[in-house]
Amino acid sequence: MVTIIGAGLSGLATAFRLQQAKLPFTILEASEVAGGRVQAALVSGQAHSGHQDLGPSWVWPYAQPVVEEWLEELQINTFDQYDRGDALVDRSPDTNAVAQFLPGQNGIARIEGGVHAVVSALLKQLPDISYRHEVISCSFNKSNIEVDVVVNGASKIVSSDKLVIAIPPRLTVPLISSTPELRTVSDILSQTPTWMAPHAKVVMFYDHAFWRERGLSGRVASQVGPLVEIHDHCGPQGSPAALFGFSGVPAAQRATAGSGFIDAVQQQLRRCFGDDAPPPTQIIIKDWALEKFVSTEADITGSGAHPSVIDEAVRGQHSNNRLWFAASETSPFSPGLIEGALARADQVAAQIIASF
C-alpha cells in the first residue's frame, strides 16, 4: 500500500499514475477539500457561471510539454489570456492611471474551467479521499511506515509500505524531523519557500467586461497598490466577466486591515478605470498566508520570491525506497508551478512503480 499525504495537484496526479499501474494507494488530506493551492471562485446568478482561479492561473503550453501532455490526456482545453488593448500604469494614489502599451507574455494561456478543471478530472478517476486527516508525524520502521494522523480530534495510526509526502516543503519538516537519516533533506525543505504562501489573490466579478469595451486589456501595473498587478480573468468569450489582482500589501498588514483592504482595492479600481466604471458585483479574496495547511511563519515573513530548483538530494528515493517528496517545489524544473506539480508527479510515480 502507498500512502499519499496531500490531495493537492501533485498528490492527485501521483495517485492517478499509480491507479493506471493498478497499484493500491490511499490519500490523506488535512483540509475539507482537494486541490491544495488550486482552488476556484464560483460565481452564479449571472447569464453564465464559471470558475475563476484563486491560486495559479496560467500555463504556457508551447513551452511546457508536461502540461500539454496532461491536458491532452485529460481532454481539457486552454484559451489565450486576454491581452488586447492598452494596459494601465498606476503610479500615484493621487492621480488617475495612464493607458499605454505594455508587452505581454508570449503564449500565456488559461485552462477552460480553471485549473480546478484538472483537479476535478483527476478526482473523477480516483477513489474516495480521506479528508480532515491531519498528519502529525511519520515513523519509519523496518517492516512498515506508521503515519500518525489526527481525525476530528482523535489520533490514529495509518500503516503503509511506501509513503509520498505531497504537501508544501516547510510543512513537511515536522513530519520527518525525528528521523536522523532525513536530517539533510529536512534542512533543505525548511529553507524552501512555498510558492504563493505569503500572497493574496483578489478576484473581482462584473456584469460585463467593460474594460474590453473601452479598448483596454484589463491589465494594470501599479507602483502604489494595494494590488500590484491586475489582469483580465474572464472565462472564454468573456463570461463570466472578472479581473484578478495580486496584493502588494504584506501579509501582516493584510491581517490587521479588515475591511480597509477591500476599501483600498475599490479605490484603486476607481483610480485606474475611472469613477464612471461599474463597481464589482462581488469581490473574493483568497489570502494564502492565512491557510494553515499552506503557509508557515517562515513563508509569511519571507521575500515571497519564486522558489528556485532545490538540491537533487530531495528527489531521491529515501528510507530504502519507501519515501518520496512530491510537492511542486521539489520538481527539477518549474518548481511551484502547475507544470512542476505534474512533472514531479510523473517522476515520483515512475520511481514507485519501478520499486514494486
N, C-alpha and C positions, 0 to 999 in steps of 0.2 A: 504494500500500500504506500502511495505517495501522498503526503500531506502538503498542501499549498496554503501558506499563510498570506492572505490578502487577495481580495477579489477586484483589484484594480485591473487596468488593461493588460499589464504583463502577466499577472496571475491567471486571468481568464484565458489569455492566449496560450499560455503554457498548458493549462488544463485541456484546451481544445486539441492541441497537438498530441497530448497523452491519450486522449479519448480516441483519436484517429488511429493510434497504435494499439488500442484495446488494452491499455494499462489502467489498473484501478487507482483512483485518487479521491481525495476529499478536500474541500476548500473551506477554510475558516476565515470569516470576515468579522472584524470587530464592530463595524457600524451596522446600520439597518438596511443599507442599500449597497449594490455593487457599483463598480466603476472607479472607485478611488477619486482621483482628481478629474476624472471625466464625468461631469455632471451637467444636466440640461436644465435650462429655464423654460418652463412650459407656459405658454400663453394660449388662451382660448377666448371665445366670446367675440371674435372678430370674423371677418369674412374667411379668414384662413387661420389655421393654428399650426404650430411647428416647434422645433427645438432650436434654441439658441444656446451655445456652449458657455458654461460658467468656468470651464477650465481651458485646456488647449483647444484651438480652433482651426489652425492652419496645417496644411500639408503641401508638399511640393512634389507631386507625382513624377515629374520629369527627372528630378534629382534624387528621389527616394524610392528606389526599386522595391524595397521591402514593403513599404506602404502600398505601392501599386499592386504588388502580387497579392497581398492580403485582401485589399478591397475587391480585386477581381475574383478571388476565391469566394468571398462572402457576398458577391454580387451587389456591391454598393458603389454608387456613382459619386463623382465630385462635380463641382461647378466653380467657375472662376470667382475669385474675390473681386467684388465690385470696386473699381478704382478709376472710373471715368469722370473727367472733370477736374476742376481745381480743388486743391486742399485748402485748409485754413491754418494760418500761423498765428498762434495766440501768445503774444509777447508781454502783455501788461494787463493787470487786473483793472486798469482804469481806461483802457481803450478797446475798441472793437477789434476782433481778429481780422487779418488781412488775407484775401484769397490770392493764391499763387500756385504755380505748378510745383509739385514735388515728385521726384522719380519714385516709382513703385518697385515692388519686388517681383522679378520675372517669374512667372509660373505659379504664383501663390494661389492656392485653391482651398475650398472648404468642402466638407463632406455632406452630401444630401441627408437631411435628418439630423445633422450634427454628428460630432464624434461619438455621441452616445448611441448612434445607429450601429456602430461597430460593437459596442458593449451589448446592445440588445440582440444582435445577430449571434454573438457568442453564447449569450445566456440561453437562447432558444435551443442550442445544441447540447447544453451541459445539464447534468443532474442538479438537484437542489443544493443550494449553498447553505452552510451553517452560519447564519447571521448572528450578531451580538455575541460572538465568540472572541473575546479579547485574550490574546496570548500574552502570558506574563513572563515565561521563561522556557528554555528548551534544555533537556539533559541528553547527552549523547552517551548511551551505554553500549556495551559490547554487542548485545543482542538486538537492541532496538533504540529508537529515539522517543523520549517522553516529552510531550508538549503540554505544559501546564496552562490551562485555559480557565477563564472566569466567564460563566454564563449566568446572566441575571443574578449576579452577586454570589453565586455558588461556584466552587472550584472543582474542576475535574481534570483527569489526565487523558490525553489522546495519544495512543501508541502508534508509531509509524516505522516503516522500514527506511523510507527516504523522505527528505524534507526540502521544500522550496520556500524561501522567505522572499516574498514579493511586495514588501512594504517599504516606505521611504528609508533611506540609509540610516539616518540617526535614530529612527525608531527601532531599527533592527538591533542596535548595540545592546540594549538591556536584555535582549533575549539570548545573547551568546556570550556576554561578558564574563560569565563564571567558568567558561571553558578555556583553559590555558592555551591550547593549540590554536585557538582562533583569535588570540590577542592581536596579532598583526593586522588581520582583516578588520577586527573591531576598531582598531586605531584609524585605519583608512576610512571606514564608514563614518566614524564620528567626525571626520573632517570634510565629509562630502555634503554640500548643501542640497536640499530638496528643492527642485525647480518649482516655482510658483508659491512656495510655502509662505514667504512674507508678503505676498502681493494680494491685492483685492481687485476683482473684476466687476465692473458695473455694466449692466445691460439695461438699455432704455428703449421701451416699446412706443410705437406711434401708430396712428390710424393709417398713415400713408408715408412713403419715403419722400418727404417734402424737399430734402436736400438734392435728391436726384432731379426733381422738377426744376430746381434752380441752377442746374448745371454743376453741382458740387459732388465730389466723390464721397463725402461724409467723413473724410479723413481730417483730423485735427492734430497738429503738432504744437504742444503747449510748453511754454517755459515757466508758467505760473500755476498751472493746475487748478483744481485738485486732480484732474485727470491729465496725465502727461501725454497721452495719445488717445485718439478716438478713431474708430473705423466703422464703416458700413457693416451691419450684422444681419442684413435681411436674408430671408430664405430665397430659394430660387424664384425668379420672376418678381422679386421684390416683396414677397409676402411670406410671413408676417414682416412688417417694417420695423427695423430696430437698428440701433447703434450700440457699440460697446466701447468701453474705455478701461484703461489700466490706471489705477490710482498711483499718484506720486507721493501721497501722504504716508509717512512712516507708520508701521503697524501700531506702535504705542500711541501715536496721536489719534489714529482712527478709533482705537478702543475707547477713548475718552470723549470723542467728538459728538457722539449721539446723532441726533437729527441734524446737527450742524453740518455734517459731512454731505448729506443729501441736499441741504440748502445751498451749499457751496457748489455742488455739481449743477444744480438747476441754474444758479447764477452764471456759471461758466457757459452753459448751453445758450443762455440768452446773449452773453457777450460774444459768443462765436457765431451763432446763427441769426441773431437779431431778436429784438423784442416782439417782432411780428411772427416769429416762428412758433408753431404749435408746441405746447408743452408735452412732455412724455405722458402717455396714458398709464404707464407703470414703470417703476424703476426697481430692479432687482440687484442686490449687492451680494456677492459671494466673497467673503473675507477669509482667505485660506489660512491666515495667521491664527484664526480662532478655532480651526479644526484640529482637535487633539490627536486624531489619527493621521494627520498630515504633517503638522508643524511642531517644531521644538523651540525652546527658548533660543538655542544657538541659531536656528533659522530666522527667527523673528528679528534678532539683533544683528544678523549678518548683512552683507552688502546687497543681497538679492541678485547677485550676478549669476549668469547661466553656469551650471556646473561643467567642469572640464572632464575629459575621459580619465577615469581613475586607474590606479595601478592594476596591472594584469592579475596580480595575486588574488584579487576578489573574484575573478571569473573562473577560477579553477574549481575542481571538484573536491570538496572538503570532507573531513571525517570519514575517510575510507570510502569515498564515492557515495556518500549518503546525504550530502548537504550542498545546496546551490543558492546563490543570491541572484534574484531576478528583477529587482526594481529597475525602472528605466534608466536611472542614474548609473547603473552598473554596466550599461551597454558599451561595447567597444567603439561605437560611433553614434552620433545624435543622442547623447545622454540627456535624459529629462524630456525628450520629445516623443511624439507618438511613434515615430519610426524606431527610436531607441527601445521603447517598450516592446514592440513587435519583434524587432531583431533579437533582443535578448531572450524573449520567449522561445523563438526558434532555436537559438543556441542551447539554452538550458534543456529544452525538451529533447533535442537530439542527443545530448550527453546522457540524460536519464534513460532514454530508450536503449542507447548503447550499453549502459551499465547493467541492464537486465539481460 
